[in-house]
Structures are given as structure tokens and as C-alpha cells.
Amino acid sequence: MANCTPEPLSFPPLNRKKVTANFKGGAITSDAGALLIREVDKKLGLTKQLAKVIKDDRHQGYVDHSVEHMLKQRVYAIAAGYEDVTDHDTLNKDPCFQTAVGRQVNLASSSTLSRFENAIDRQSLVNLSKQLVEHFIQSHQ
């Protein structure tokens, strides 16, 4: 016999909109785990810290997706098992991923994410490595 949980799961709201997972059916997403990844990331603050050390040479007047949002989108997708950047052609429209990343509009496309990944220079990689080491050290007494 299956052990079903009929009780809904509540998550922190996004822009005053209630975020709830229930088991009543529907075709919203099969990737609600991204919301759990978001909560862990909010507690650790890792993507926020990492985004600060990535150099962004884009003309800010033409920017739709911040470095932090693209980093979250990519990291959360990889954590959910979507290693290929082409997966974002559909994930960018997924309401669950949008909620996890903190946006209520389409997320970055696969081509935008590909440009983002390829634009990261050597110094940004060094800074990211340093930030990860600092984060690890701070997490231990």
C-alpha cells in the first residue's frame, strides 16, 4: 500500500503570492524539488555570494536577467538533474523554476545561459574558487 501524504506543503511566498505544493493533480510541474533547493540556498546564501564575484561586462541597459538569477537558474537545474543547458528551453517557462529563482517571468533561455557560462573569465573562476573555500571555512567552527 502506498504511503501518501494528503497534507499540502507550504513554502515562503514569492511577491506576496502563496506557494503551496499539494497532491490534487494538475500539470504545473514535476520539479517541485527546486523549491527545496531554493530554501537551502536561501539559508546558505551561496548563490548570492558567488554572484557577487562574477564579473558582468554587459551593458546594464539591455540586461533582463541578473547574474544572480542566471546562476540560481543554472545551479538549481543542475541540482535537479538537468545538466544540459538546452533543458532551459522548457525550464525557463516552468512556474516552479521561476518561483525557485525568484522571478515571475520567463527565465533566461538556453542561449543566454550558454553566453553567461562562456563569458566567465579566469579571474572570475579564481574568485569563485576563493569564495567557495571561504564559505566552507565559515561553515565550520
N, C-alpha and C positions, 0 to 999 in steps of 0.2 A: 504494500500500500504506500502510495506517495505521501510524503510529509509536506503538505502545502501550507504556506503562510498567507492567510487571507487578510492580515492586517497591512494597511498601506505603510510605506516608508516615507518619512518626511525629510527633506533636505533644506538647508538655508535658502531663502528666497533670492531671486535674481531681479533686481529693479522692482521690488515690491510685488513680484509675481510669485505665487506659491509654487513650489517644486515638490511633487509627490510621485512616488512610484507605487503602482498598485498592480494587481494581477487580474484585472477585469477584461483583459484582451485589448484589441486595438492594434493599429500598425504605426506606432510612434517610433520606437527604436528597440533594438535588441542589445544595445550597448550602454545600459544604464550604469555599468561599472565605471564609466567615465566620471560620473558624479562622485563616486567614492575616491577616485584618483584626485579629483579637484579638492576634496576635503583634506586629504593627506597633504597635498601641495600647499593648501592654504595654511595648514598648521606648520609645515616646514619652511614655507616661504622660498622654496628653492628656485622655481622658475622666475620669480620676481628678482631674486638676487642675480641669477645668471643673465637675465635680460639686460641688466644694468651694465654689464661688461662687454656686451656685443656692440661693436661699432656700427652705427647706422648712418651711411652716407647718402641715403635717399633724400630727395627734395621733399621736405615735410608738407608742402602744399599739395602734393599729389599722393600722400600716403593714406590708405584706407585701413591698413592692418598694422598695428604696432608690433615692434619686435617681441614684446612680452606675449601678445596674443598669438603670434605665429609660433613662438617657442612652446607655449602651452598646447596649442593645437597639435603640433608635431609630437611632443613628448607624450601627451595623453593618448594619441592614436597609437604610438609605438607600444606603450604600456598595455593598450587594449588588443594588441596583436596585429595592428595594421602597419607593417614595416614599410610598404611601398608608398611613395609619395602620390602615386596615381589613385590610391584609395580615397584621397581627399576630394576627388571629383564628385563623390557622393557624400562623403562625411561632412563636407562643408555646408551641406543643406540639412543635416541631421539636427533636429531640435535638442537632443540630449547633448551632443558635442558642442553645439552653440551655447547651451546653458553652462556646460562644464568650463568652457573657455571664458565665459562671461560676456558674450555678445548675443544680441537678438537679431542679427542679420547674418547673411551668408558669410562663412569664414573664408579664409584665403584659399584660392584654387591651388591645384597641384602645381601649375606652372609658377605661381607666385611663391609657393613654398620651396620649389626647386631653386629659384633665383635666390631666395633667402639663404638656403643651405650653402649654395655655391659662392655666395658673396662673403662668407665669413673668412676673414684673413688669418694669417698665422698669429698675429698679436692677440686677436680675439680668442683664438684657441688656447694660447698660453694663459690669458686672463680667466677663461672658463675653467681651465685645469686648476689654477690657483684658488678660484672661488669654491670649487668642489672640495679641495683639500681643506680650506678654511671652514667650510660648512661641516665637514666630517669632524674636524678637531673640536669645533664648538658644540657638537652633539654629544661629546664625551667629557665627563668631568675629570 
